[in-house]
């Protein structure tokens, strides 16, 4: 079984009690979660709450065997915060990064590279 097949099987497994993991708090947060998007493996949602602190951060989120790297550029005044997702080999993030204004939410979807013709 290929690594991608194992990841997909783990995500679909009923043994996984949760359908999302997140970093953050009640204001700003990142969620790696299952998705109903056709052909997608998972999605990463970033909600940019109105918190004003300047930092660059890196977080690893894991759900059922899938681990993604979330690189964050936060704060810097009222500029939108940026999230860039790096999935494991064999997967692709679409789009790879998003700029999220204060108080808004954006989603990056994770697909198999095979499913998108790569």
Secondary structure, 3 states (H helix, E strand, C coil): CCHHHHHHHHHHCCCCCCCEEEEECCCCEEEEECCCCCCEEEEEEEECCCCCCCEEEEEEEEECCEEEEEEEEECCCCCCEEEEEECCCCEEEECCEEEECCCCEEEEEEEECCCCCC
